[in-house]
Amino acid sequence: MKQVTIYADGACEGNPGPGGYAAVIEEDGSRREISGAEAMTTNNRMELTALIEGARLVPEGTAIPVYSDSNLAVRTINEWAAGWESRGWKRKTGPVENVDLVRSAYATYRKRPELDLTWIKAHVGFTWNEYADRLANRWRES
């Protein structure tokens, strides 16, 4: 049986500052990846971008787990965005930060229920998560 997973990560130096993102799709030991950088961004923007771009690596209808070490990004998409959408993209306490990316990520994962977005702890030895982290940081430094 084929094992396929995605690991997505973002990085930023300063907040805001230069940032990078990466998503790696691992399939039975081989990988495909997508990554990039922005000159002036935030860590949260890069985490959300990695999740959006990572979903684009997967053909529609392909059920796989998507892992992120950003608890904020995962909870934003899985828990909070539905309420914000119902309130016109507003939080009870004010505006939604990074609303452009939040809306895009939420729409992507709502349209793709076969993608199981899950939080994992960072820097505890998940090989492809560590790889995505290094790749995002290389882009941040470029």
MIFI-543615 format. One record per atom (N, C-alpha, C, CB): residue number from 1; residue in one letter; atom name; x negated, y negated, z. Coordinates in nm, 3 decimals, padded with zeros to 5 digits. Glycine has a CB too. Layout:
N
> resi;resn;name;X;Y;Z
> NUM;a;CA;X;Y;Z
...
***
This chain:
142
> resi;resn;name;X;Y;Z
> 1;m;N;-00.084;00.118;00.000
> 1;m;CA;00.000;00.000;00.000
> 1;m;C;-00.089;-00.125;00.000
> 1;m;CB;00.096;00.000;00.123
> 2;k;N;-00.056;-00.218;-00.087
> 2;k;CA;-00.131;-00.342;-00.098
> 2;k;C;-00.108;-00.432;00.022
> 2;k;CB;-00.094;-00.415;-00.226
> 3;q;N;-00.216;-00.488;00.075
> 3;q;CA;-00.206;-00.584;00.184
> 3;q;C;-00.242;-00.722;00.128
> 3;q;CB;-00.300;-00.545;00.304
> 4;v;N;-00.149;-00.816;00.137
> 4;v;CA;-00.170;-00.951;00.085
> 4;v;C;-00.135;-01.051;00.194
> 4;v;CB;-00.085;-00.977;-00.043
> 5;t;N;-00.222;-01.149;00.215
> 5;t;CA;-00.197;-01.255;00.313
> 5;t;C;-00.255;-01.386;00.262
> 5;t;CB;-00.259;-01.218;00.451
> 6;i;N;-00.202;-01.494;00.317
> 6;i;CA;-00.257;-01.627;00.290
> 6;i;C;-00.301;-01.688;00.422
> 6;i;CB;-00.152;-01.720;00.218
> 7;y;N;-00.415;-01.754;00.418
> 7;y;CA;-00.465;-01.834;00.531
> 7;y;C;-00.482;-01.975;00.480
> 7;y;CB;-00.599;-01.776;00.590
> 8;a;N;-00.426;-02.072;00.552
> 8;a;CA;-00.432;-02.211;00.511
> 8;a;C;-00.491;-02.295;00.624
> 8;a;CB;-00.292;-02.264;00.472
> 9;d;N;-00.574;-02.393;00.589
> 9;d;CA;-00.636;-02.476;00.691
> 9;d;C;-00.666;-02.614;00.634
> 9;d;CB;-00.764;-02.411;00.744
> 10;g;N;-00.669;-02.712;00.724
> 10;g;CA;-00.705;-02.848;00.688
> 10;g;C;-00.810;-02.900;00.784
> 10;g;CB;-00.582;-02.939;00.689
> 11;a;N;-00.883;-03.002;00.740
> 11;a;CA;-00.989;-03.060;00.822
> 11;a;C;-00.997;-03.209;00.795
> 11;a;CB;-01.125;-02.992;00.795
> 12;c;N;-01.040;-03.284;00.896
> 12;c;CA;-01.054;-03.428;00.880
> 12;c;C;-01.164;-03.477;00.974
> 12;c;CB;-00.920;-03.501;00.910
> 13;e;N;-01.242;-03.573;00.928
> 13;e;CA;-01.346;-03.637;01.009
> 13;e;C;-01.295;-03.776;01.042
> 13;e;CB;-01.486;-03.643;00.934
> 14;g;N;-01.264;-03.799;01.171
> 14;g;CA;-01.191;-03.920;01.207
> 14;g;C;-01.045;-03.893;01.176
> 14;g;CB;-01.245;-04.047;01.130
> 15;n;N;-00.961;-03.978;01.228
> 15;n;CA;-00.818;-03.955;01.207
> 15;n;C;-00.747;-04.090;01.202
> 15;n;CB;-00.757;-03.864;01.319
> 16;p;N;-00.750;-04.160;01.090
> 16;p;CA;-00.778;-04.112;00.956
> 16;p;C;-00.928;-04.114;00.922
> 16;p;CB;-00.702;-04.196;00.856
> 17;g;N;-00.956;-04.045;00.813
> 17;g;CA;-01.091;-04.035;00.760
> 17;g;C;-01.092;-03.941;00.642
> 17;g;CB;-01.190;-03.989;00.868
> 18;p;N;-01.211;-03.903;00.596
> 18;p;CA;-01.218;-03.808;00.485
> 18;p;C;-01.169;-03.670;00.530
> 18;p;CB;-01.361;-03.797;00.431
> 19;g;N;-01.094;-03.604;00.441
> 19;g;CA;-01.037;-03.475;00.478
> 19;g;C;-01.042;-03.375;00.365
> 19;g;CB;-00.896;-03.491;00.523
> 20;g;N;-01.025;-03.250;00.402
> 20;g;CA;-01.022;-03.142;00.305
> 20;g;C;-00.917;-03.039;00.345
> 20;g;CB;-01.160;-03.076;00.292
> 21;y;N;-00.872;-02.962;00.247
> 21;y;CA;-00.777;-02.855;00.274
> 21;y;C;-00.818;-02.732;00.193
> 21;y;CB;-00.631;-02.899;00.238
> 22;a;N;-00.774;-02.617;00.240
> 22;a;CA;-00.800;-02.493;00.167
> 22;a;C;-00.691;-02.392;00.199
> 22;a;CB;-00.940;-02.437;00.203
> 23;a;N;-00.659;-02.312;00.100
> 23;a;CA;-00.571;-02.197;00.119
> 23;a;C;-00.635;-02.080;00.046
> 23;a;CB;-00.425;-02.225;00.065
> 24;v;N;-00.639;-01.968;00.114
> 24;v;CA;-00.703;-01.848;00.061
> 24;v;C;-00.600;-01.737;00.060
> 24;v;CB;-00.829;-01.808;00.144
> 25;i;N;-00.584;-01.674;-00.055
> 25;i;CA;-00.497;-01.556;-00.062
> 25;i;C;-00.589;-01.435;-00.068
> 25;i;CB;-00.399;-01.562;-00.188
> 26;e;N;-00.570;-01.348;00.028
> 26;e;CA;-00.652;-01.227;00.040
> 26;e;C;-00.567;-01.108;00.000
> 26;e;CB;-00.708;-01.210;00.185
> 27;e;N;-00.623;-01.027;-00.089
> 27;e;CA;-00.552;-00.909;-00.136
> 27;e;C;-00.648;-00.792;-00.139
> 27;e;CB;-00.490;-00.933;-00.277
> 28;d;N;-00.632;-00.704;-00.041
> 28;d;CA;-00.716;-00.584;-00.031
> 28;d;C;-00.865;-00.616;-00.042
> 28;d;CB;-00.678;-00.485;-00.139
> 29;g;N;-00.909;-00.720;00.029
> 29;g;CA;-01.052;-00.754;00.035
> 29;g;C;-01.099;-00.854;-00.067
> 29;g;CB;-01.130;-00.632;00.020
> 30;s;N;-01.023;-00.879;-00.173
> 30;s;CA;-01.063;-00.982;-00.269
> 30;s;C;-00.984;-01.109;-00.239
> 30;s;CB;-01.038;-00.935;-00.417
> 31;r;N;-01.024;-01.220;-00.299
> 31;r;CA;-00.956;-01.345;-00.266
> 31;r;C;-00.942;-01.437;-00.387
> 31;r;CB;-01.031;-01.417;-00.155
> 32;r;N;-00.840;-01.522;-00.379
> 32;r;CA;-00.823;-01.637;-00.466
> 32;r;C;-00.806;-01.755;-00.373
> 32;r;CB;-00.699;-01.621;-00.565
> 33;e;N;-00.839;-01.873;-00.419
> 33;e;CA;-00.831;-01.988;-00.329
> 33;e;C;-00.796;-02.114;-00.405
> 33;e;CB;-00.963;-02.007;-00.254
> 34;i;N;-00.748;-02.211;-00.328
> 34;i;CA;-00.722;-02.345;-00.380
> 34;i;C;-00.767;-02.441;-00.271
> 34;i;CB;-00.570;-02.366;-00.418
> 35;s;N;-00.831;-02.550;-00.310
> 35;s;CA;-00.883;-02.643;-00.211
> 35;s;C;-00.901;-02.780;-00.275
> 35;s;CB;-01.016;-02.592;-00.152
> 36;g;N;-00.920;-02.879;-00.190
> 36;g;CA;-00.939;-03.014;-00.239
> 36;g;C;-00.967;-03.109;-00.125
> 36;g;CB;-00.818;-03.060;-00.317
> 37;a;N;-00.976;-03.238;-00.158
> 37;a;CA;-01.012;-03.339;-00.060
> 37;a;C;-00.937;-03.468;-00.086
> 37;a;CB;-01.163;-03.363;-00.061
> 38;e;N;-00.930;-03.550;00.019
> 38;e;CA;-00.881;-03.687;00.009
> 38;e;C;-00.978;-03.775;00.084
> 38;e;CB;-00.735;-03.700;00.065
> 39;a;N;-01.003;-03.894;00.031
> 39;a;CA;-01.101;-03.984;00.091
> 39;a;C;-01.053;-04.041;00.224
> 39;a;CB;-01.133;-04.097;-00.004
> 40;m;N;-00.925;-04.069;00.237
> 40;m;CA;-00.871;-04.128;00.359
> 40;m;C;-00.739;-04.060;00.392
> 40;m;CB;-00.851;-04.282;00.344
> 41;t;N;-00.741;-03.979;00.496
> 41;t;CA;-00.625;-03.898;00.530
> 41;t;C;-00.628;-03.865;00.678
> 41;t;CB;-00.620;-03.769;00.445
> 42;t;N;-00.541;-03.772;00.720
> 42;t;CA;-00.541;-03.725;00.859
> 42;t;C;-00.546;-03.572;00.860
> 42;t;CB;-00.415;-03.777;00.935
> 43;n;N;-00.579;-03.517;00.973
> 43;n;CA;-00.583;-03.372;00.987
> 43;n;C;-00.446;-03.311;00.959
> 43;n;CB;-00.630;-03.334;01.127
> 44;n;N;-00.341;-03.371;01.011
> 44;n;CA;-00.207;-03.315;00.990
> 44;n;C;-00.168;-03.316;00.843
> 44;n;CB;-00.105;-03.392;01.072
> 45;r;N;-00.205;-03.420;00.770
> 45;r;CA;-00.176;-03.424;00.626
> 45;r;C;-00.249;-03.312;00.553
> 45;r;CB;-00.216;-03.560;00.567
> 46;m;N;-00.372;-03.286;00.593
> 46;m;CA;-00.448;-03.180;00.527
> 46;m;C;-00.392;-03.041;00.562
> 46;m;CB;-00.596;-03.188;00.568
> 47;e;N;-00.346;-03.022;00.686
> 47;e;CA;-00.284;-02.894;00.724
> 47;e;C;-00.158;-02.869;00.642
> 47;e;CB;-00.251;-02.893;00.876
> 48;l;N;-00.073;-02.970;00.629
> 48;l;CA;00.050;-02.956;00.551
> 48;l;C;00.020;-02.934;00.403
> 48;l;CB;00.138;-03.080;00.568
> 49;t;N;-00.079;-03.006;00.351
> 49;t;CA;-00.117;-02.988;00.210
> 49;t;C;-00.165;-02.846;00.186
> 49;t;CB;-00.228;-03.089;00.171
> 50;a;N;-00.244;-02.791;00.277
> 50;a;CA;-00.293;-02.654;00.263
> 50;a;C;-00.176;-02.556;00.257
> 50;a;CB;-00.387;-02.617;00.380
> 51;l;N;-00.074;-02.576;00.338
> 51;l;CA;00.042;-02.486;00.338
> 51;l;C;00.122;-02.498;00.208
> 51;l;CB;00.133;-02.517;00.457
> 52;i;N;00.137;-02.618;00.158
> 52;i;CA;00.209;-02.639;00.032
> 52;i;C;00.133;-02.574;-00.084
> 52;i;CB;00.231;-02.791;00.004
> 53;e;N;00.004;-02.604;-00.092
> 53;e;CA;-00.078;-02.550;-00.201
> 53;e;C;-00.091;-02.399;-00.191
> 53;e;CB;-00.216;-02.614;-00.200
> 54;g;N;-00.101;-02.346;-00.069
> 54;g;CA;-00.109;-02.202;-00.050
> 54;g;C;00.013;-02.130;-00.105
> 54;g;CB;-00.126;-02.169;00.095
> 55;a;N;00.130;-02.187;-00.084
> 55;a;CA;00.253;-02.126;-00.135
> 55;a;C;00.251;-02.118;-00.287
> 55;a;CB;00.375;-02.204;-00.088
> 56;r;N;00.185;-02.211;-00.351
> 56;r;CA;00.178;-02.212;-00.498
> 56;r;C;00.094;-02.098;-00.554
> 56;r;CB;00.122;-02.345;-00.547
> 57;l;N;00.010;-02.038;-00.470
> 57;l;CA;-00.072;-01.925;-00.514
> 57;l;C;00.008;-01.796;-00.529
> 57;l;CB;-00.185;-01.904;-00.418
> 58;v;N;00.129;-01.794;-00.473
> 58;v;CA;00.206;-01.669;-00.464
> 58;v;C;00.322;-01.673;-00.563
> 58;v;CB;00.259;-01.648;-00.320
> 59;p;N;00.332;-01.570;-00.647
> 59;p;CA;00.448;-01.564;-00.737
> 59;p;C;00.579;-01.560;-00.656
> 59;p;CB;00.438;-01.440;-00.830
> 60;e;N;00.681;-01.630;-00.705
> 60;e;CA;00.810;-01.629;-00.636
> 60;e;C;00.861;-01.487;-00.622
> 60;e;CB;00.913;-01.716;-00.712
> 61;g;N;00.918;-01.458;-00.506
> 61;g;CA;00.971;-01.326;-00.477
> 61;g;C;00.872;-01.233;-00.410
> 61;g;CB;01.019;-01.265;-00.602
> 62;t;N;00.745;-01.273;-00.401
> 62;t;CA;00.643;-01.191;-00.337
> 62;t;C;00.643;-01.218;-00.187
> 62;t;CB;00.502;-01.218;-00.398
> 63;a;N;00.679;-01.119;-00.109
> 63;a;CA;00.688;-01.135;00.036
> 63;a;C;00.551;-01.113;00.099
> 63;a;CB;00.791;-01.037;00.096
> 64;i;N;00.499;-01.219;00.162
> 64;i;CA;00.371;-01.207;00.232
> 64;i;C;00.368;-01.301;00.351
> 64;i;CB;00.253;-01.237;00.136
> 65;p;N;00.282;-01.271;00.449
> 65;p;CA;00.263;-01.364;00.559
> 65;p;C;00.170;-01.479;00.518
> 65;p;CB;00.206;-01.291;00.681
> 66;v;N;00.200;-01.597;00.571
> 66;v;CA;00.116;-01.715;00.553
> 66;v;C;00.074;-01.758;00.692
> 66;v;CB;00.192;-01.831;00.476
> 67;y;N;-00.056;-01.763;00.715
> 67;y;CA;-00.108;-01.795;00.847
> 67;y;C;-00.173;-01.933;00.848
> 67;y;CB;-00.209;-01.690;00.892
> 68;s;N;-00.146;-02.007;00.955
> 68;s;CA;-00.206;-02.138;00.978
> 68;s;C;-00.244;-02.148;01.125
> 68;s;CB;-00.110;-02.253;00.937
> 69;d;N;-00.357;-02.212;01.150
> 69;d;CA;-00.395;-02.235;01.290
> 69;d;C;-00.348;-02.371;01.340
> 69;d;CB;-00.546;-02.225;01.305
> 70;s;N;-00.261;-02.436;01.262
> 70;s;CA;-00.200;-02.561;01.306
> 70;s;C;-00.061;-02.532;01.362
> 70;s;CB;-00.193;-02.663;01.189
> 71;n;N;-00.053;-02.525;01.493
> 71;n;CA;00.076;-02.501;01.557
> 71;n;C;00.174;-02.614;01.522
> 71;n;CB;00.059;-02.489;01.710
> 72;l;N;00.123;-02.736;01.513
> 72;l;CA;00.209;-02.849;01.478
> 72;l;C;00.270;-02.831;01.339
> 72;l;CB;00.129;-02.980;01.485
> 73;a;N;00.189;-02.795;01.241
> 73;a;CA;00.241;-02.779;01.105
> 73;a;C;00.342;-02.664;01.098
> 73;a;CB;00.126;-02.754;01.006
> 74;v;N;00.312;-02.553;01.162
> 74;v;CA;00.401;-02.438;01.160
> 74;v;C;00.533;-02.471;01.229
> 74;v;CB;00.335;-02.316;01.226
> 75;r;N;00.526;-02.532;01.345
> 75;r;CA;00.649;-02.567;01.417
> 75;r;C;00.728;-02.675;01.342
> 75;r;CB;00.617;-02.616;01.559
> 76;t;N;00.658;-02.767;01.278
> 76;t;CA;00.726;-02.869;01.198
> 76;t;C;00.813;-02.804;01.093
> 76;t;CB;00.623;-02.964;01.131
> 77;i;N;00.758;-02.709;01.019
> 77;i;CA;00.832;-02.644;00.911
> 77;i;C;00.937;-02.547;00.964
> 77;i;CB;00.736;-02.571;00.817
> 78;n;N;00.897;-02.465;01.061
> 78;n;CA;00.986;-02.358;01.109
> 78;n;C;01.093;-02.404;01.207
> 78;n;CB;00.904;-02.251;01.173
> 79;e;N;01.067;-02.510;01.283
> 79;e;CA;01.158;-02.547;01.392
> 79;e;C;01.220;-02.685;01.380
> 79;e;CB;01.086;-02.538;01.521
> 80;w;N;01.141;-02.785;01.347
> 80;w;CA;01.188;-02.922;01.361
> 80;w;C;01.244;-02.986;01.234
> 80;w;CB;01.077;-03.005;01.410
> 81;a;N;01.193;-02.947;01.118
> 81;a;CA;01.230;-03.016;00.994
> 81;a;C;01.379;-03.009;00.964
> 81;a;CB;01.153;-02.958;00.878
> 82;a;N;01.444;-02.899;00.996
> 82;a;CA;01.589;-02.888;00.968
> 82;a;C;01.667;-02.997;01.041
> 82;a;CB;01.642;-02.748;01.009
> 83;g;N;01.633;-03.021;01.166
> 83;g;CA;01.700;-03.126;01.243
> 83;g;C;01.669;-03.264;01.189
> 83;g;CB;01.660;-03.119;01.389
> 84;w;N;01.544;-03.286;01.153
> 84;w;CA;01.507;-03.416;01.097
> 84;w;C;01.580;-03.441;00.966
> 84;w;CB;01.355;-03.423;01.075
> 85;e;N;01.591;-03.336;00.883
> 85;e;CA;01.664;-03.350;00.757
> 85;e;C;01.809;-03.387;00.784
> 85;e;CB;01.655;-03.221;00.675
> 86;s;N;01.872;-03.322;00.882
> 86;s;CA;02.013;-03.350;00.912
> 86;s;C;02.034;-03.491;00.965
> 86;s;CB;02.067;-03.249;01.012
> 87;r;N;01.930;-03.552;01.019
> 87;r;CA;01.937;-03.690;01.068
> 87;r;C;01.880;-03.790;00.968
> 87;r;CB;01.863;-03.702;01.200
> 88;g;N;01.869;-03.750;00.842
> 88;g;CA;01.816;-03.842;00.741
> 88;g;C;01.666;-03.860;00.751
> 88;g;CB;01.883;-03.977;00.753
> 89;w;N;01.595;-03.754;00.788
> 89;w;CA;01.450;-03.754;00.804
> 89;w;C;01.404;-03.853;00.909
> 89;w;CB;01.383;-03.784;00.672
> 90;k;N;01.475;-03.846;01.022
> 90;k;CA;01.438;-03.926;01.140
> 90;k;C;01.433;-03.834;01.259
> 90;k;CB;01.538;-04.044;01.164
> 91;r;N;01.339;-03.861;01.349
> 91;r;CA;01.335;-03.791;01.477
> 91;r;C;01.423;-03.866;01.574
> 91;r;CB;01.188;-03.779;01.531
> 92;k;N;01.459;-03.802;01.683
> 92;k;CA;01.537;-03.870;01.786
> 92;k;C;01.462;-03.991;01.840
> 92;k;CB;01.572;-03.773;01.900
> 93;t;N;01.329;-03.984;01.840
> 93;t;CA;01.247;-04.090;01.898
> 93;t;C;01.186;-04.183;01.795
> 93;t;CB;01.138;-04.029;01.980
> 94;g;N;01.220;-04.168;01.668
> 94;g;CA;01.164;-04.258;01.568
> 94;g;C;01.137;-04.188;01.436
> 94;g;CB;01.036;-04.321;01.619
> 95;p;N;01.054;-04.250;01.353
> 95;p;CA;01.031;-04.195;01.219
> 95;p;C;00.950;-04.065;01.223
> 95;p;CB;00.959;-04.297;01.132
> 96;v;N;00.968;-03.984;01.121
> 96;v;CA;00.890;-03.862;01.103
> 96;v;C;00.758;-03.901;01.039
> 96;v;CB;00.967;-03.756;01.016
> 97;e;N;00.648;-03.865;01.104
> 97;e;CA;00.517;-03.892;01.046
> 97;e;C;00.492;-03.800;00.928
> 97;e;CB;00.405;-03.875;01.152
> 98;n;N;00.423;-03.851;00.828
> 98;n;CA;00.391;-03.774;00.708
> 98;n;C;00.515;-03.716;00.642
> 98;n;CB;00.295;-03.661;00.742
> 99;v;N;00.620;-03.795;00.640
> 99;v;CA;00.750;-03.746;00.593
> 99;v;C;00.744;-03.694;00.450
> 99;v;CB;00.854;-03.857;00.603
> 100;d;N;00.659;-03.751;00.367
> 100;d;CA;00.649;-03.703;00.229
> 100;d;C;00.604;-03.557;00.225
> 100;d;CB;00.552;-03.790;00.148
> 101;l;N;00.502;-03.524;00.302
> 101;l;CA;00.452;-03.387;00.305
> 101;l;C;00.542;-03.294;00.386
> 101;l;CB;00.311;-03.383;00.363
> 102;v;N;00.602;-03.345;00.492
> 102;v;CA;00.695;-03.264;00.571
> 102;v;C;00.812;-03.222;00.483
> 102;v;CB;00.744;-03.342;00.695
> 103;r;N;00.868;-03.316;00.410
> 103;r;CA;00.980;-03.284;00.321
> 103;r;C;00.941;-03.181;00.216
> 103;r;CB;01.033;-03.411;00.253
> 104;s;N;00.824;-03.199;00.156
> 104;s;CA;00.777;-03.107;00.054
> 104;s;C;00.752;-02.967;00.111
> 104;s;CB;00.650;-03.161;-00.010
> 105;a;N;00.684;-02.961;00.225
> 105;a;CA;00.655;-02.831;00.287
> 105;a;C;00.784;-02.761;00.329
> 105;a;CB;00.564;-02.850;00.410
> 106;y;N;00.875;-02.836;00.390
> 106;y;CA;01.001;-02.776;00.434
> 106;y;C;01.081;-02.722;00.314
> 106;y;CB;01.086;-02.880;00.511
> 107;a;N;01.088;-02.800;00.207
> 107;a;CA;01.160;-02.756;00.087
> 107;a;C;01.094;-02.631;00.028
> 107;a;CB;01.165;-02.869;-00.017
> 108;t;N;00.962;-02.630;00.026
> 108;t;CA;00.889;-02.516;-00.029
> 108;t;C;00.920;-02.388;00.048
> 108;t;CB;00.739;-02.543;-00.026
> 109;y;N;00.909;-02.394;00.182
> 109;y;CA;00.928;-02.273;00.262
> 109;y;C;01.075;-02.235;00.278
> 109;y;CB;00.865;-02.292;00.399
> 110;r;N;01.164;-02.332;00.268
> 110;r;CA;01.307;-02.300;00.271
> 110;r;C;01.347;-02.229;00.141
> 110;r;CB;01.392;-02.429;00.290
> 111;k;N;01.290;-02.274;00.030
> 111;k;CA;01.318;-02.212;-00.100
> 111;k;C;01.252;-02.074;-00.112
> 111;k;CB;01.270;-02.303;-00.214
> 112;r;N;01.148;-02.051;-00.031
> 112;r;CA;01.070;-01.927;-00.040
> 112;r;C;01.077;-01.850;00.092
> 112;r;CB;00.923;-01.958;-00.076
> 113;p;N;01.195;-01.798;00.129
> 113;p;CA;01.207;-01.728;00.258
> 113;p;C;01.122;-01.602;00.267
> 113;p;CB;01.352;-01.693;00.283
> 114;e;N;01.073;-01.554;00.152
> 114;e;CA;00.987;-01.436;00.154
> 114;e;C;00.847;-01.467;00.209
> 114;e;CB;00.975;-01.379;00.013
> 115;l;N;00.815;-01.595;00.222
> 115;l;CA;00.687;-01.636;00.282
> 115;l;C;00.708;-01.652;00.432
> 115;l;CB;00.634;-01.770;00.218
> 116;d;N;00.642;-01.570;00.509
> 116;d;CA;00.657;-01.567;00.655
> 116;d;C;00.548;-01.653;00.719
> 116;d;CB;00.651;-01.421;00.709
> 117;l;N;00.581;-01.779;00.746
> 117;l;CA;00.486;-01.874;00.801
> 117;l;C;00.467;-01.851;00.950
> 117;l;CB;00.532;-02.018;00.774
> 118;t;N;00.343;-01.824;00.990
> 118;t;CA;00.311;-01.786;01.127
> 118;t;C;00.188;-01.859;01.177
> 118;t;CB;00.291;-01.634;01.137
> 119;w;N;00.192;-01.901;01.302
> 119;w;CA;00.076;-01.963;01.367
> 119;w;C;-00.018;-01.855;01.419
> 119;w;CB;00.121;-02.057;01.481
> 120;i;N;-00.148;-01.880;01.400
> 120;i;CA;-00.251;-01.796;01.462
> 120;i;C;-00.351;-01.886;01.533
> 120;i;CB;-00.323;-01.706;01.355
> 121;k;N;-00.413;-01.834;01.634
> 121;k;CA;-00.513;-01.910;01.708
> 121;k;C;-00.637;-01.930;01.621
> 121;k;CB;-00.550;-01.837;01.841
> 122;a;N;-00.695;-02.049;01.628
> 122;a;CA;-00.814;-02.083;01.549
> 122;a;C;-00.941;-02.027;01.615
> 122;a;CB;-00.827;-02.235;01.533
> 123;h;N;-01.038;-02.000;01.531
> 123;h;CA;-01.175;-01.968;01.573
> 123;h;C;-01.183;-01.849;01.669
> 123;h;CB;-01.237;-02.088;01.638
> 124;v;N;-01.105;-01.745;01.639
> 124;v;CA;-01.110;-01.624;01.720
> 124;v;C;-01.145;-01.502;01.635
> 124;v;CB;-00.976;-01.601;01.791
> 125;g;N;-01.197;-01.526;01.514
> 125;g;CA;-01.248;-01.416;01.435
> 125;g;C;-01.162;-01.367;01.320
> 125;g;CB;-01.273;-01.306;01.521
> 126;f;N;-01.053;-01.436;01.286
> 126;f;CA;-00.978;-01.398;01.165
> 126;f;C;-01.064;-01.438;01.044
> 126;f;CB;-00.836;-01.469;01.160
> 127;t;N;-01.119;-01.340;00.976
> 127;t;CA;-01.219;-01.363;00.871
> 127;t;C;-01.176;-01.467;00.769
> 127;t;CB;-01.248;-01.234;00.800
> 128;w;N;-01.057;-01.450;00.712
> 128;w;CA;-01.016;-01.542;00.604
> 128;w;C;-00.972;-01.677;00.659
> 128;w;CB;-00.903;-01.480;00.523
> 129;n;N;-00.926;-01.683;00.783
> 129;n;CA;-00.898;-01.813;00.844
> 129;n;C;-01.027;-01.890;00.865
> 129;n;CB;-00.823;-01.795;00.978
> 130;e;N;-01.130;-01.820;00.910
> 130;e;CA;-01.261;-01.885;00.928
> 130;e;C;-01.315;-01.933;00.793
> 130;e;CB;-01.362;-01.788;00.995
> 131;y;N;-01.294;-01.852;00.690
> 131;y;CA;-01.338;-01.891;00.556
> 131;y;C;-01.263;-02.016;00.509
> 131;y;CB;-01.317;-01.775;00.457
> 132;a;N;-01.130;-02.017;00.527
> 132;a;CA;-01.052;-02.134;00.486
> 132;a;C;-01.097;-02.258;00.562
> 132;a;CB;-00.901;-02.110;00.511
> 133;d;N;-01.129;-02.244;00.690
> 133;d;CA;-01.179;-02.355;00.770
> 133;d;C;-01.311;-02.408;00.713
> 133;d;CB;-01.198;-02.311;00.917
> 134;r;N;-01.404;-02.319;00.682
> 134;r;CA;-01.533;-02.363;00.625
> 134;r;C;-01.512;-02.432;00.490
> 134;r;CB;-01.628;-02.242;00.608
> 135;l;N;-01.423;-02.376;00.407
> 135;l;CA;-01.396;-02.434;00.276
> 135;l;C;-01.333;-02.573;00.289
> 135;l;CB;-01.305;-02.342;00.194
> 136;a;N;-01.236;-02.588;00.377
> 136;a;CA;-01.174;-02.720;00.400
> 136;a;C;-01.278;-02.820;00.448
> 136;a;CB;-01.058;-02.709;00.502
> 137;n;N;-01.367;-02.777;00.536
> 137;n;CA;-01.471;-02.868;00.587
> 137;n;C;-01.574;-02.903;00.480
> 137;n;CB;-01.541;-02.805;00.706
> 138;r;N;-01.605;-02.810;00.391
> 138;r;CA;-01.696;-02.843;00.278
> 138;r;C;-01.634;-02.951;00.191
> 138;r;CB;-01.728;-02.717;00.192
> 139;w;N;-01.504;-02.938;00.164
> 139;w;CA;-01.436;-03.041;00.084
> 139;w;C;-01.432;-03.174;00.159
> 139;w;CB;-01.293;-02.997;00.048
> 140;r;N;-01.409;-03.168;00.290
> 140;r;CA;-01.408;-03.291;00.370
> 140;r;C;-01.543;-03.363;00.360
> 140;r;CB;-01.375;-03.259;00.519
> 141;e;N;-01.649;-03.287;00.358
> 141;e;CA;-01.784;-03.344;00.354
> 141;e;C;-01.824;-03.393;00.215
> 141;e;CB;-01.883;-03.242;00.402
> 142;s;N;-01.752;-03.349;00.111
> 142;s;CA;-01.792;-03.384;-00.027
> 142;s;C;-01.754;-03.525;-00.064
> 142;s;CB;-01.731;-03.288;-00.126
***
